[in-house]
Amino acid sequence: MEYKKLIHSNEYHLINTNDILKQAENIVNNLHMAAGSTTGFDIYTLLKSYFTDLEKRNEINKIIHVG
């Protein structure tokens, strides 16, 4: 069995940006969305910012009442 180091919430910034964008594309495809970025909506930027920028993650968490 291969051991994979898990990334915890204080290490989200370690996730590879290309991996984040690839998974965002999977979300778009699995939800049958026509696009992941349109006027006023960009799931790619949202997820990239959430995982890589602690300050923005804290702002988003306040908006959605998390933490």
N, C-alpha and C positions, 0 to 999 in steps of 0.2 A: 504494500500500500504506500503510495506516494504521500509524503507529508507536505502540506501547504501551510505556510504561515498566514494566519488570518490577520486582516487589517481591522483594527478597532477604531472606534469613533474619533479618538484623538490622533489617528494616523491617516485619515481619509486623504489628506494632501499627498500621500505617497502613491495613491492610485494613478496609474498612467493615464494621461489625458486622452490618448487614442482609445484606450479601453472604455473610458467613460463615454466617449462619443459613439463608439460601436454599440454599447448597450443602450444608449439613447435611441439609436436607429432601430434597435430591436423593439423597444417600447412603441415607437411610431408604427412599425410593421405589425406587431402583435395586436395593436388597438385599431388597426385598419384606418389609420389617419392618413389623409391626403398629403400632409406635410408636417414636419416637426418644427418648422419655423415659418411663420407668416406674420403679417402686420399685427403687432401687439402680442405675439406669442413665439417663444423660441425655447423649446425644451432642451436643445443642445447647450445653449448658454446657461440656462437655469441649472442643469445638472453639473456642468463643468464648474460653475461658480460655487454651487453648494458643496461640492467635494473638495475643491482646491483652495477656497478662500474662507478662512475661519470667520472673518468679520461679516462677510455676506451670509454665511450659514447662520450666524447668530441673528442677523436681521430677518432672514426668512423664517427662522424658528419662532421669533417673536410674533410675526404676522400670523403664523398658523398655530400659535399657542402651544409650542413644544418646548420643553425644558424650562 
